[in-house]
Amino acid sequence: MFTLHPYLIFHGQAQKALDLYTEALGLTIGMQQTYTSSGQEHTPDQSDWIMHAELCQGDHCIAMICDQPQHQKTQFIPVQLSLNYTDLQQMQRAFDRLSAGGQVTMPLAKQFWGAHFGMLTDRFGIPWMMNCDLPEEN
């Protein structure tokens, strides 16, 4: 089982986009992390940029938003498709199939937020992110 979320990518404008979308569409912000709070690499002027935020309607995440400091506005596609899995093996199979003839941009691996995550661009040029939360350890 998986859910599909568009992932909107900005270059320093993610917070303004979040403000607009929540106001205009009556959405709420779920989880939100800046580059500083995440510990991810960034320049000092990018400290308050959004590393990851969820746009929610009720209890459901409908889209995700981030700033990508390493890219210029003209050098990237501003949307990625994000698949969130509940089954790691199913995610691995889908990752392998979608990346065939394409390019793995980040291999599937365990991440600091408690999930396995990877990124790829399929043979048609569509960028994908895949995430599977790991069971919580007691």
PLY file of the C-alpha trace (Angstrom):
ply
format ascii 1.0
element vertex 138
property float x
property float y
property float z
element edge 137
property int vertex1
property int vertex2
end_header
0.00 0.00 0.00
1.21 3.52 -0.75
-0.03 7.07 -1.04
1.01 9.56 -3.70
1.81 13.17 -2.80
3.03 15.94 -5.07
6.20 17.47 -3.67
6.48 21.16 -4.51
10.05 22.47 -4.61
11.08 26.09 -4.12
14.28 28.08 -3.86
13.79 30.13 -0.70
10.06 30.72 -1.18
8.58 27.61 0.52
7.41 29.44 3.66
5.62 32.07 1.57
4.01 29.28 -0.47
2.91 27.51 2.73
1.39 30.75 4.00
-0.49 31.27 0.73
-1.77 27.70 0.41
-2.95 27.47 4.01
-4.73 30.83 3.76
-6.20 30.42 0.28
-7.18 26.75 0.53
-7.95 26.41 4.24
-5.19 23.82 4.70
-3.04 23.24 7.76
0.66 22.57 8.08
1.57 19.15 9.42
5.20 18.36 10.15
7.53 21.26 9.31
11.32 21.41 9.61
13.81 24.08 8.63
17.35 23.32 7.49
18.69 24.50 10.86
16.36 22.30 12.92
17.10 19.28 10.72
20.87 19.58 10.92
21.15 19.34 7.13
23.86 21.20 5.27
23.01 24.78 4.23
24.48 28.25 4.02
23.75 30.80 6.78
21.20 32.68 4.66
19.25 29.42 4.20
18.82 28.67 7.92
15.07 29.36 7.94
14.42 27.69 4.60
12.02 24.73 4.72
13.67 21.32 4.50
10.29 19.55 4.63
6.70 20.54 5.34
3.37 18.79 4.91
0.21 20.47 3.66
-2.79 18.78 5.24
-6.51 18.71 4.77
-7.97 17.41 8.00
-5.94 14.37 9.06
-4.58 13.72 5.55
-1.36 14.99 4.03
-2.16 16.07 0.47
1.15 17.63 -0.60
4.66 18.32 0.62
6.83 21.41 0.19
10.53 22.19 0.54
13.30 24.56 -0.45
16.29 23.05 -2.23
19.33 25.22 -1.55
21.65 23.42 -3.95
19.60 24.30 -7.04
18.91 27.51 -8.86
15.36 28.27 -10.01
16.12 27.45 -13.63
18.01 24.22 -12.92
15.33 21.94 -11.55
11.82 20.63 -12.05
9.67 22.21 -9.31
7.59 19.07 -8.65
8.52 15.54 -7.64
6.16 12.66 -7.04
6.45 11.24 -3.54
5.29 7.70 -2.78
4.88 6.85 0.89
4.87 3.09 1.48
3.87 0.89 4.37
5.79 -2.15 3.01
9.57 -1.90 2.52
9.78 -4.84 0.08
7.00 -3.42 -2.08
8.83 -0.08 -2.13
12.11 -1.76 -3.14
10.41 -3.57 -6.06
8.77 -0.36 -7.27
12.04 1.58 -6.88
13.93 -1.01 -8.95
11.29 -1.04 -11.68
10.93 2.74 -11.94
14.69 3.32 -11.97
15.28 0.80 -14.82
16.40 2.89 -17.78
16.41 5.99 -15.59
18.80 7.32 -12.94
18.98 6.70 -9.20
19.72 10.09 -7.63
19.71 8.82 -4.02
19.81 5.07 -3.30
17.25 3.65 -0.88
18.74 3.79 2.60
17.78 4.28 6.24
17.45 7.98 7.08
17.67 10.11 10.23
13.88 10.64 10.35
13.21 6.92 10.94
12.45 5.72 7.43
13.98 4.17 4.36
14.10 6.78 1.59
15.43 7.08 -1.94
15.08 9.20 -5.07
15.19 8.48 -8.77
14.35 9.95 -12.13
12.50 7.52 -14.39
13.33 6.99 -18.07
10.76 9.67 -19.00
12.44 12.34 -16.85
9.89 12.24 -14.00
11.53 12.63 -10.55
10.28 10.29 -7.78
10.89 10.10 -4.04
10.02 6.98 -2.06
9.67 6.73 1.71
8.75 3.86 4.05
8.53 4.63 7.75
10.32 2.09 9.91
8.58 0.51 12.89
9.35 2.42 16.08
11.96 0.76 18.25
11.09 0.34 21.92
0 1
1 2
2 3
3 4
4 5
5 6
6 7
7 8
8 9
9 10
10 11
11 12
12 13
13 14
14 15
15 16
16 17
17 18
18 19
19 20
20 21
21 22
22 23
23 24
24 25
25 26
26 27
27 28
28 29
29 30
30 31
31 32
32 33
33 34
34 35
35 36
36 37
37 38
38 39
39 40
40 41
41 42
42 43
43 44
44 45
45 46
46 47
47 48
48 49
49 50
50 51
51 52
52 53
53 54
54 55
55 56
56 57
57 58
58 59
59 60
60 61
61 62
62 63
63 64
64 65
65 66
66 67
67 68
68 69
69 70
70 71
71 72
72 73
73 74
74 75
75 76
76 77
77 78
78 79
79 80
80 81
81 82
82 83
83 84
84 85
85 86
86 87
87 88
88 89
89 90
90 91
91 92
92 93
93 94
94 95
95 96
96 97
97 98
98 99
99 100
100 101
101 102
102 103
103 104
104 105
105 106
106 107
107 108
108 109
109 110
110 111
111 112
112 113
113 114
114 115
115 116
116 117
117 118
118 119
119 120
120 121
121 122
122 123
123 124
124 125
125 126
126 127
127 128
128 129
129 130
130 131
131 132
132 133
133 134
134 135
135 136
136 137
